[in-house]
C-alpha cells in the first residue's frame, strides 16, 4: 500500500485536484477492503461495464476527496 500513498500524495500536491477516483472489479472484495481501509469511499457500481472474454463484469467506483486524505506523515500505512 505504500505505492497508493505515494500516488495520493502526488495527486493532492496539485491544488486543482480535489478528488482521486478508482474502479475495481466488484467481485474483488480484498481490494475493496484494502482501498476502504486507506480511506476510499464506495460510490456505487457500474453494472456490466467491462467485457472480459465472453463475460461482462461489474466495476465498483471508489473515491477520496482532498479533505478525507491524511498525509502519510500523519497516518500509518501498513
C-alpha positions in Angstrom: 0.0 0.0 0.0 2.9 2.4 0.2 2.6 2.9 -3.6 -1.0 4.0 -3.2 0.0 6.5 -0.5 2.7 7.9 -2.9 0.1 8.3 -5.7 -2.3 10.1 -3.3 0.5 12.4 -2.0 1.5 13.3 -5.6 -2.1 13.8 -6.7 -3.1 16.0 -3.8 0.1 18.1 -4.1 -1.7 19.8 -7.1 -4.1 22.4 -5.7 -6.5 21.8 -8.7 -7.0 18.1 -7.8 -9.9 17.7 -5.4 -10.7 14.1 -5.9 -9.0 10.8 -6.8 -11.2 8.1 -8.2 -10.6 4.4 -8.9 -12.5 1.5 -10.4 -12.1 -2.1 -9.1 -13.9 -5.2 -10.1 -16.9 -5.6 -7.9 -16.1 -9.2 -7.1 -12.6 -8.3 -5.7 -13.6 -7.9 -2.1 -10.0 -8.0 -0.8 -9.1 -4.9 -3.0 -12.3 -3.1 -2.0 -11.5 -3.7 1.7 -7.9 -2.5 1.2 -9.0 0.7 -0.6 -11.6 1.3 2.1 -9.0 0.9 4.9 -6.9 3.5 3.2 -9.8 5.9 3.1 -11.5 5.5 -0.2 -15.3 5.6 -0.1 -17.5 3.4 -2.2 -19.8 5.4 -4.5 -21.6 2.7 -6.5 -21.3 0.0 -9.1 -21.2 0.3 -12.9 -23.1 -2.8 -14.0 -21.8 -4.9 -16.8 -19.1 -2.3 -17.5 -16.2 -4.4 -18.7 -16.1 -7.3 -21.1 -13.7 -10.0 -20.1 -13.6 -12.8 -22.6 -17.3 -13.8 -23.1 -18.4 -12.4 -19.7 -19.4 -8.9 -18.6 -18.1 -7.8 -15.2 -19.3 -5.0 -12.8 -16.9 -2.4 -11.5 -17.1 -0.7 -8.2 -16.4 3.1 -8.1 -14.4 4.4 -5.2 -13.1 7.9 -4.5 -11.2 10.0 -2.0 -11.6 13.8 -1.6 -8.8 16.0 -0.6 -10.5 16.7 2.8 -10.6 12.9 3.5 -6.9 12.3 2.8 -4.5 12.1 5.6 -0.9 12.8 4.6 1.5 9.8 5.1 3.5 11.7 7.7 0.3 11.7 9.9 -1.1 8.3 9.0 0.3 4.8 9.3 0.2 2.9 6.0 0.6 -0.9 6.5 
